[in-house]
């Protein structure tokens, strides 16, 4: 039951954000593995961010939460591969000099309830 949260600047192209979420879901169905029906994904637009103490760059942050029990090495590999895939897509569509991209994969708490 992965959760994907994509945080983007307010002026970021929402269609591109949706494309990123779709690609993440496709990749994770094989990479975790899991089923597409188990995802809970959302995109948040923010008003302001600060990267390295300034506002010259805007942040694109992906947070992916997965059920506990996977090896850390596996999650590290997924994180690196996903970030590279996202950078590949973004480099084709936007000026990456304006953005910092971060990605975090963490485990859902054992107290998670649905």
C-alpha positions, 0 to 999 in steps of 0.5 A: 500500500504505497503512498506517493506524495509529490510536493511542487511549486504552485506554478509547476505544470500539474500535467507533468506532475501527474505524469511523474506520479503515473511513472512512479506507480508503474515503476514501483508496481514492479520494483517493490512489487505491489499492485497498482490498486494499492497506491494512494497518491497525491500532489501538493502545491506549495506557496514558498520554499527555501533551498540552501537558505535562499529562494533561487531554486524551487523544490520538487520533493517526492515522499514514498511510504511503503509497508515495513519489511523490505531490505534497506539496500532494496529501498536505497536502490529504488530511491536512486533509480526513481530519482534518476528516472524523474530527473530524466523526465524533468530534464526533457520538460523544464529548466532544471537550473530552477529546481532541486529534486529530492526523494525519500522512501520510508516505511509506514508506521506500525500504527498506520490504520486505514 
